[in-house]
Amino acid sequence: MITVRKAGERGHASFDWLDTWHTFSFADYPDAQHVGFRALRVSHTLKPGRHGWLQMAEGEVKLNGLPLKAGDGAAVSDESRLIIESAGTAQVILFDLNQIIRTNP
């Protein structure tokens, strides 16, 4: 079954660095009607020369099989594919960062 949620029905959060709309519970937007559907498995591919940072806000996940819990963070630089799995409620922020190279003159 597919349920359509129009933009105006979704949750909104605005931080200094992020302006986002949510279809599910996230940050200060609780949505009891849209949680607990099933386990979530997300796959993200980092392009060559890019680095990532995953920050756990809530719950527990496995990042490429490595268990992480709320408060943990992980830098990613040698994995081209990130597999994020959660069996329960979890809030994860994934940053896909450009590689920054600085040279001294």
C-alpha positions in Angstrom: 0.0 0.0 0.0 1.3 3.5 -0.9 0.3 6.5 1.2 0.9 9.9 -0.3 1.9 12.7 2.1 1.8 16.2 0.6 4.6 18.5 1.5 2.4 20.6 3.8 1.5 17.5 5.9 5.1 16.6 6.7 7.2 17.7 9.7 9.6 20.6 9.4 12.8 21.4 11.2 15.1 24.3 10.6 18.6 24.5 12.1 21.4 26.9 11.3 22.9 24.4 8.8 19.8 22.4 7.8 16.3 23.2 6.6 14.4 19.9 6.2 11.0 18.4 5.8 10.3 14.9 7.2 7.8 12.2 6.2 8.7 10.3 9.5 9.6 11.1 13.1 12.9 13.0 13.2 14.6 15.5 15.5 11.9 17.6 17.2 9.1 16.3 14.9 7.4 13.3 16.5 4.9 11.5 14.3 3.3 8.5 16.1 1.3 7.5 13.0 4.4 7.1 10.8 6.9 5.0 12.9 7.6 1.3 13.3 6.7 0.1 9.8 9.6 -2.3 9.4 13.4 -2.5 9.8 15.2 0.1 7.7 18.1 -0.7 5.5 19.8 2.1 3.6 22.7 1.9 1.2 24.7 4.9 0.1 27.6 5.0 -2.3 30.4 7.4 -1.8 32.0 8.6 -5.0 35.8 8.2 -5.3 37.7 11.0 -3.5 34.8 11.8 -1.1 34.7 11.1 2.6 31.7 10.6 4.9 30.7 11.1 8.5 27.9 9.3 10.2 26.5 10.6 13.5 24.1 8.6 15.7 21.4 10.7 17.3 19.2 8.0 18.7 18.9 4.2 18.7 21.3 1.6 17.3 22.4 0.7 13.8 25.0 -1.4 12.0 27.3 0.5 9.6 28.8 -2.1 7.3 28.3 -4.6 10.1 29.9 -2.4 12.8 27.4 -1.7 15.7 26.9 2.0 16.6 24.6 3.5 19.3 23.4 6.9 20.2 26.2 9.4 20.6 28.6 7.4 18.4 30.1 8.9 15.2 32.1 7.2 12.4 34.4 8.7 9.8 34.4 6.9 6.5 37.1 7.3 3.9 38.0 3.8 2.5 34.5 2.3 2.1 32.9 3.0 -1.3 29.5 1.6 -0.2 27.9 2.2 3.2 25.2 -0.2 4.4 23.2 1.1 7.3 20.8 -1.3 9.0 18.5 -0.8 12.0 16.1 -3.2 13.6 14.4 -0.5 15.6 13.9 3.2 15.9 17.1 5.1 15.1 18.0 8.6 14.0 21.2 8.9 11.9 22.7 11.9 10.2 25.0 11.0 7.2 27.3 13.7 5.8 28.9 13.1 2.4 31.9 15.4 2.5 34.2 16.7 -0.3 37.8 15.7 0.1 39.6 18.9 1.2 43.3 19.0 0.4 45.3 22.0 1.7 48.9 22.6 0.7 51.3 25.0 2.3 52.9 27.5 -0.2 
